[in-house]
Amino acid sequence: MTAHDPQGAPEQTPGQPVPASSTFPPGIADVTSVLFRQFLDLLPDALIVVDEQGRLVQANAQATVVFGYRREELLGQALDLLLPERFREIHRRHAAQYFKAPRLRPMGIGLHLFARHKDGGEFPVEISLSPLRVGDRLYVIAAVRDMTAQRRAERERALLLQNLSLQDELLNQAYDAIILRDPLDRILFWNRGAERLYGWSAQEALGRISTRLLKTDYPGGLAAVRTILERDSQWEGELTQVCRDGRLVIVESRQALVRDQHGQVLATLEINRDISERRQREREARALLAGHLSLLEQLFEALPFAVALVAGEAARLLLANQAVRRVWGAEWPLGQPFLDFLQEHAIVVSDMRGKALVPGELVTLRVLREQRAIALYQEQIRRADGSALPVLVSALPLRVPPEALQGELLRQLAPGEPLALVIHQDVTPLKEAEELKDEFISIAAHELRTPLAALTGYAEMLLRQTERGHGPPLAPWQREALEEIQQGTARLASLTEELLDLSRLQAGRLQLQRLPADIIPLVRQVVRRLQQTTERHQLEVRAPAEPLVALIDPHRLEQVLSNLIENAIKYSPQGGPIRVSVARDGDHDGQAPAVLISVQDHGIGIPRHQQGQIGGRFMRAENARAWGIEGTGLGLYLARALVEQHGGRLWFESEEGQGSTFFVRLPLLGEESCESPENEETTTAAPPVGEAGA
C-alpha cells in the first residue's frame, strides 16, 4: 500500500518517479498513483477528469498531444479552456444538469462536438462521459477522441463515390457494349451500349449468367477462351451472340481480367462492338469478287481507308481507291502531282497542333524521298469548306520491278522512279474515344495526388519520429513495411506525374520555358545523378570540349535524358557499360548545325517486329515483360513529344539481345541568337502516334 504525507499526497521513496501535480484531494491519492497514471498515458484517447466546479484535476499524456497544453498547464484550469468560446455557456448548463443526474454517455451518439487547441484552432471530437464518485465527491471522466482524420476520410470517401458515379456515367456514354462479370460469369455492370445492342435493360440483365443470357458462341469453345484469359489476362476475338429479339449478332470482343493486389480474379471486363453489318458487307464483297471482278481490284476498292499509289519525288498519283475522294473531299486525277492537287483544291495538311506542314514534312513526299517505311503518323486534313479530318498516315516504299506493273501503270513510270503506297485512315471516332480516355486519365491522376501525399507523409512521419526517439521503436518488419509504402507511393507519384504530363500534352497545355544553355553540363549532371542509382552499370560521357548551346527548357530536357538513361539501365538487367555521347552534327551535309545526343546500352534490345510501335502511348516490348521489367510505356512517348517541341527529333536503332541506341537531335543556337537571354515559352500538343524507326 502507498504511504501518504499528512496532506494526503503520496510519499516519495528513493527511485520512485515524482508524479505530476494534481488537485485531487487526499481521499483519492491512490487513484492518481504513478502506476495508474502510466496506465492512463498508454490510452489512445485523450482522458481528462473534471470536478463539480468544472476544474481539470487530471489529464493523461494523449490529452497533452490532442490539446497542445502541457499537463501542468491543464491541471486546476476551468474546462472552458478546452472549449470553443461559442459553446462555453451551453456547456455550463449541460454540465450542471449532468452532475445532478450523472450517467454513462458513450461515443458515437450523433452529437457534433468541437474542442479548442492551445493554438486557438478548433477540431471535431467525440466524447464519452463516465461519472466517478470518490467518497462524497463526484467527478466526471471524459474520453476525448480527435475525429479530424476520420472526418477527412469521410469526405474523401464521398468524393470517391462521386468519382465512381462519374466513371459509371462515362462508361454509359460509350457506344460499345460494356459488361462486367464476376468470376461466376454473373453480370455486375451492363451499360446503355449493351442495352442498345442486345435489347435487355440493365435491371433485367444484372445477376444473369452472361453466356446463357446471350447464348454466346466462343471460337474454339468457352474453355479455350478461359484458358487464354487465365494465362494472358486478356483475350480478343469475334463472338456470335443472340439478342433479345432472336437476332444473331457478331461482335468484336475484347475481354480482360480484373485482379486484386494478390492476383485473385475479381471480375472480367468485356467490351463488345457490333460488327455484324461489317461482316455482312465483307461477305457480299467476297461474293461480288467471285462473280465479277478480280481479287485485287475488289480488295482495293472495299478498303475503308484511302489508299494511293504514287510515283516520283512529286508523288504523281498512279492508282487510288474510292476512299481517297472521301478522305480528301475532292477528286485527285491520275497523274497529278500531290502538291498541285492540294493547291488546286485549297487543301492544307497540318499536324495535330494545327501547324501547317511544309512539303518536306508531308508523309506522302517523305516516303518517296527517304525510302523508308513510315507507320501511323498523325496528320490533319483541312478542306476548302472548312471541315477538318484527323487521319493516320502510313506509307511504304515499293521496290517493284517494271515487269510486275501492267498496262497504263507501266507507261506512267520513268526508269528508276521511286514508288510508294500511301494509306490515309480516318480516325475521327478514335480521336473522340481518345479524348474521353484522356479526360478520365487526367481526372484519375489528379485524384491520386491527395491520397498518395497522405500515404507518403504518414510513412515518412512514422519513420522520422521513430528515428528521433518519439514513440516505441519499430520492429524490423514494421520498418520494412513503411519503406515499401514509401517506395510504392514514390512509383505511383511518378506514374501520376506522367499521366498529368500526358493530359497536358493531349490538351496542348504542356509549356516549355526555353533559354539558351550549354547541353554538355546538363548531360554530365544527369549522368552523375543516375550513376549513384546503380552499381552494376558503368555510365560514360563522351563530349567535345567546346560548348554546344541550344534554346532549351533545361527541366524538360533533363526529363528526356533521365528517361533515356534510366531505360538503358532498366533494360540492361545484367549490368555493363552505358555510353552517353554528345557531338556537333549537321555541318558536313548542308543541314543546319545541331547537337546529337546518343545513349547506347548492351541490354535486351527491342524485337524487330515491335520497333514501329515503340514510342506510342502505353506501348512496351514483349521481351521487357518476359524479363519482368516494370514500366508504363509513357516515358518514351513524353520524351519524344518534348524533343519535337524543341524542334528536334528522337529515334532509335536496336537489335534484340544486343542492345539499343537512342538518338536525340536538337538544333543549335545561331551565333546571333546566343546574345539574347530572354526566355521563350512554347506549348506542345500530342505528337504523332508512331513512326517506324522512331
NORNOR-V574286 format. One record per residue. N is the residue number from 1. RES is the residue in one small letter. PSI is psi as a letter, one per 20 degrees, with the letter a starting at -180 (NA if undefined). Layout:
# NORNOR-V574286
n->[N | N]
res->[RES | RES]
psi->[PSI | PSI]
This chain:
# NORNOR-V574286
n->[1 | 2 | 3 | 4 | 5 | 6 | 7 | 8 | 9 | 10 | 11 | 12 | 13 | 14 | 15 | 16 | 17 | 18 | 19 | 20 | 21 | 22 | 23 | 24 | 25 | 26 | 27 | 28 | 29 | 30 | 31 | 32 | 33 | 34 | 35 | 36 | 37 | 38 | 39 | 40 | 41 | 42 | 43 | 44 | 45 | 46 | 47 | 48 | 49 | 50 | 51 | 52 | 53 | 54 | 55 | 56 | 57 | 58 | 59 | 60 | 61 | 62 | 63 | 64 | 65 | 66 | 67 | 68 | 69 | 70 | 71 | 72 | 73 | 74 | 75 | 76 | 77 | 78 | 79 | 80 | 81 | 82 | 83 | 84 | 85 | 86 | 87 | 88 | 89 | 90 | 91 | 92 | 93 | 94 | 95 | 96 | 97 | 98 | 99 | 100 | 101 | 102 | 103 | 104 | 105 | 106 | 107 | 108 | 109 | 110 | 111 | 112 | 113 | 114 | 115 | 116 | 117 | 118 | 119 | 120 | 121 | 122 | 123 | 124 | 125 | 126 | 127 | 128 | 129 | 130 | 131 | 132 | 133 | 134 | 135 | 136 | 137 | 138 | 139 | 140 | 141 | 142 | 143 | 144 | 145 | 146 | 147 | 148 | 149 | 150 | 151 | 152 | 153 | 154 | 155 | 156 | 157 | 158 | 159 | 160 | 161 | 162 | 163 | 164 | 165 | 166 | 167 | 168 | 169 | 170 | 171 | 172 | 173 | 174 | 175 | 176 | 177 | 178 | 179 | 180 | 181 | 182 | 183 | 184 | 185 | 186 | 187 | 188 | 189 | 190 | 191 | 192 | 193 | 194 | 195 | 196 | 197 | 198 | 199 | 200 | 201 | 202 | 203 | 204 | 205 | 206 | 207 | 208 | 209 | 210 | 211 | 212 | 213 | 214 | 215 | 216 | 217 | 218 | 219 | 220 | 221 | 222 | 223 | 224 | 225 | 226 | 227 | 228 | 229 | 230 | 231 | 232 | 233 | 234 | 235 | 236 | 237 | 238 | 239 | 240 | 241 | 242 | 243 | 244 | 245 | 246 | 247 | 248 | 249 | 250 | 251 | 252 | 253 | 254 | 255 | 256 | 257 | 258 | 259 | 260 | 261 | 262 | 263 | 264 | 265 | 266 | 267 | 268 | 269 | 270 | 271 | 272 | 273 | 274 | 275 | 276 | 277 | 278 | 279 | 280 | 281 | 282 | 283 | 284 | 285 | 286 | 287 | 288 | 289 | 290 | 291 | 292 | 293 | 294 | 295 | 296 | 297 | 298 | 299 | 300 | 301 | 302 | 303 | 304 | 305 | 306 | 307 | 308 | 309 | 310 | 311 | 312 | 313 | 314 | 315 | 316 | 317 | 318 | 319 | 320 | 321 | 322 | 323 | 324 | 325 | 326 | 327 | 328 | 329 | 330 | 331 | 332 | 333 | 334 | 335 | 336 | 337 | 338 | 339 | 340 | 341 | 342 | 343 | 344 | 345 | 346 | 347 | 348 | 349 | 350 | 351 | 352 | 353 | 354 | 355 | 356 | 357 | 358 | 359 | 360 | 361 | 362 | 363 | 364 | 365 | 366 | 367 | 368 | 369 | 370 | 371 | 372 | 373 | 374 | 375 | 376 | 377 | 378 | 379 | 380 | 381 | 382 | 383 | 384 | 385 | 386 | 387 | 388 | 389 | 390 | 391 | 392 | 393 | 394 | 395 | 396 | 397 | 398 | 399 | 400 | 401 | 402 | 403 | 404 | 405 | 406 | 407 | 408 | 409 | 410 | 411 | 412 | 413 | 414 | 415 | 416 | 417 | 418 | 419 | 420 | 421 | 422 | 423 | 424 | 425 | 426 | 427 | 428 | 429 | 430 | 431 | 432 | 433 | 434 | 435 | 436 | 437 | 438 | 439 | 440 | 441 | 442 | 443 | 444 | 445 | 446 | 447 | 448 | 449 | 450 | 451 | 452 | 453 | 454 | 455 | 456 | 457 | 458 | 459 | 460 | 461 | 462 | 463 | 464 | 465 | 466 | 467 | 468 | 469 | 470 | 471 | 472 | 473 | 474 | 475 | 476 | 477 | 478 | 479 | 480 | 481 | 482 | 483 | 484 | 485 | 486 | 487 | 488 | 489 | 490 | 491 | 492 | 493 | 494 | 495 | 496 | 497 | 498 | 499 | 500 | 501 | 502 | 503 | 504 | 505 | 506 | 507 | 508 | 509 | 510 | 511 | 512 | 513 | 514 | 515 | 516 | 517 | 518 | 519 | 520 | 521 | 522 | 523 | 524 | 525 | 526 | 527 | 528 | 529 | 530 | 531 | 532 | 533 | 534 | 535 | 536 | 537 | 538 | 539 | 540 | 541 | 542 | 543 | 544 | 545 | 546 | 547 | 548 | 549 | 550 | 551 | 552 | 553 | 554 | 555 | 556 | 557 | 558 | 559 | 560 | 561 | 562 | 563 | 564 | 565 | 566 | 567 | 568 | 569 | 570 | 571 | 572 | 573 | 574 | 575 | 576 | 577 | 578 | 579 | 580 | 581 | 582 | 583 | 584 | 585 | 586 | 587 | 588 | 589 | 590 | 591 | 592 | 593 | 594 | 595 | 596 | 597 | 598 | 599 | 600 | 601 | 602 | 603 | 604 | 605 | 606 | 607 | 608 | 609 | 610 | 611 | 612 | 613 | 614 | 615 | 616 | 617 | 618 | 619 | 620 | 621 | 622 | 623 | 624 | 625 | 626 | 627 | 628 | 629 | 630 | 631 | 632 | 633 | 634 | 635 | 636 | 637 | 638 | 639 | 640 | 641 | 642 | 643 | 644 | 645 | 646 | 647 | 648 | 649 | 650 | 651 | 652 | 653 | 654 | 655 | 656 | 657 | 658 | 659 | 660 | 661 | 662 | 663 | 664 | 665 | 666 | 667 | 668 | 669 | 670 | 671 | 672 | 673 | 674 | 675 | 676 | 677 | 678 | 679 | 680 | 681 | 682 | 683 | 684 | 685 | 686 | 687 | 688 | 689 | 690 | 691 | 692 | 693 | 694]
res->[m | t | a | h | d | p | q | g | a | p | e | q | t | p | g | q | p | v | p | a | s | s | t | f | p | p | g | i | a | d | v | t | s | v | l | f | r | q | f | l | d | l | l | p | d | a | l | i | v | v | d | e | q | g | r | l | v | q | a | n | a | q | a | t | v | v | f | g | y | r | r | e | e | l | l | g | q | a | l | d | l | l | l | p | e | r | f | r | e | i | h | r | r | h | a | a | q | y | f | k | a | p | r | l | r | p | m | g | i | g | l | h | l | f | a | r | h | k | d | g | g | e | f | p | v | e | i | s | l | s | p | l | r | v | g | d | r | l | y | v | i | a | a | v | r | d | m | t | a | q | r | r | a | e | r | e | r | a | l | l | l | q | n | l | s | l | q | d | e | l | l | n | q | a | y | d | a | i | i | l | r | d | p | l | d | r | i | l | f | w | n | r | g | a | e | r | l | y | g | w | s | a | q | e | a | l | g | r | i | s | t | r | l | l | k | t | d | y | p | g | g | l | a | a | v | r | t | i | l | e | r | d | s | q | w | e | g | e | l | t | q | v | c | r | d | g | r | l | v | i | v | e | s | r | q | a | l | v | r | d | q | h | g | q | v | l | a | t | l | e | i | n | r | d | i | s | e | r | r | q | r | e | r | e | a | r | a | l | l | a | g | h | l | s | l | l | e | q | l | f | e | a | l | p | f | a | v | a | l | v | a | g | e | a | a | r | l | l | l | a | n | q | a | v | r | r | v | w | g | a | e | w | p | l | g | q | p | f | l | d | f | l | q | e | h | a | i | v | v | s | d | m | r | g | k | a | l | v | p | g | e | l | v | t | l | r | v | l | r | e | q | r | a | i | a | l | y | q | e | q | i | r | r | a | d | g | s | a | l | p | v | l | v | s | a | l | p | l | r | v | p | p | e | a | l | q | g | e | l | l | r | q | l | a | p | g | e | p | l | a | l | v | i | h | q | d | v | t | p | l | k | e | a | e | e | l | k | d | e | f | i | s | i | a | a | h | e | l | r | t | p | l | a | a | l | t | g | y | a | e | m | l | l | r | q | t | e | r | g | h | g | p | p | l | a | p | w | q | r | e | a | l | e | e | i | q | q | g | t | a | r | l | a | s | l | t | e | e | l | l | d | l | s | r | l | q | a | g | r | l | q | l | q | r | l | p | a | d | i | i | p | l | v | r | q | v | v | r | r | l | q | q | t | t | e | r | h | q | l | e | v | r | a | p | a | e | p | l | v | a | l | i | d | p | h | r | l | e | q | v | l | s | n | l | i | e | n | a | i | k | y | s | p | q | g | g | p | i | r | v | s | v | a | r | d | g | d | h | d | g | q | a | p | a | v | l | i | s | v | q | d | h | g | i | g | i | p | r | h | q | q | g | q | i | g | g | r | f | m | r | a | e | n | a | r | a | w | g | i | e | g | t | g | l | g | l | y | l | a | r | a | l | v | e | q | h | g | g | r | l | w | f | e | s | e | e | g | q | g | s | t | f | f | v | r | l | p | l | l | g | e | e | s | c | e | s | p | e | n | e | e | t | t | t | a | a | p | p | v | g | e | a | g | a]
psi->[q | p | q | q | r | h | i | i | q | p | q | p | q | p | i | p | q | p | q | q | q | q | j | q | r | h | i | k | h | h | h | k | r | g | g | h | g | h | g | h | i | i | q | h | q | p | p | q | p | p | a | h | j | k | q | p | i | q | p | r | h | h | h | h | g | g | i | i | q | q | g | h | h | g | p | i | q | q | h | h | h | j | q | q | h | i | i | g | g | h | h | g | g | h | g | g | h | g | h | h | m | q | r | p | o | r | r | k | j | j | q | n | q | q | r | p | r | h | j | i | q | q | q | q | r | q | p | q | q | p | q | o | p | o | c | j | q | p | r | p | p | p | p | p | p | o | j | g | h | g | h | g | h | h | g | h | h | h | h | g | h | g | h | h | h | g | g | g | h | g | h | h | i | q | h | q | p | p | p | p | q | r | i | j | j | p | p | h | q | o | r | h | h | h | g | g | g | h | i | p | r | h | h | h | h | p | i | q | o | g | h | g | g | i | l | p | o | p | p | i | q | h | h | g | g | h | g | g | g | h | g | i | j | q | q | q | a | q | q | p | r | p | r | h | j | i | q | p | q | p | q | o | p | p | q | q | p | o | q | a | i | j | j | p | p | h | r | p | p | p | o | p | p | o | k | g | g | g | h | g | h | h | g | h | g | h | g | h | g | h | h | g | r | q | g | g | g | g | g | g | h | i | p | i | r | p | p | p | o | q | q | r | h | i | l | q | p | h | q | q | r | h | i | g | h | g | g | i | j | q | p | o | q | p | i | p | q | g | h | h | g | g | g | h | j | l | p | p | p | r | a | i | i | j | p | p | p | r | h | i | i | p | h | h | h | g | h | h | g | h | l | q | q | p | p | l | p | p | r | p | o | o | r | h | j | i | q | q | o | p | q | p | p | p | q | p | p | p | m | p | q | h | i | i | p | q | c | h | g | h | h | i | p | q | p | j | p | q | q | q | p | p | p | p | p | o | k | g | h | h | h | g | h | g | h | g | g | h | g | g | g | g | g | g | g | g | h | h | g | g | h | g | h | g | g | g | g | g | g | h | g | g | g | g | h | g | h | j | j | p | r | q | q | q | q | g | h | g | g | g | g | h | h | h | g | g | g | g | h | g | g | h | h | g | h | g | h | g | h | g | g | g | g | h | g | h | i | k | j | o | q | p | n | q | q | p | q | p | h | g | h | g | g | h | g | g | g | g | g | h | h | i | i | q | i | i | q | o | p | p | p | o | q | r | h | q | q | o | p | r | o | r | o | h | g | h | h | h | g | g | g | g | g | g | h | h | g | g | g | g | j | m | i | i | a | a | q | p | p | o | q | p | q | q | q | i | h | i | j | i | r | q | q | r | p | o | p | q | o | p | r | l | b | i | a | p | q | h | i | i | h | i | h | p | i | r | p | k | p | q | q | h | h | g | h | h | i | k | p | q | r | i | j | h | g | h | g | h | g | h | g | g | g | h | h | j | j | a | q | p | r | r | p | q | p | p | i | i | r | q | p | p | q | p | p | q | p | q | p | r | g | h | h | i | i | o | j | q | q | p | p | q | q | q | a | p | r | q | g | r | p | p | j | NA]
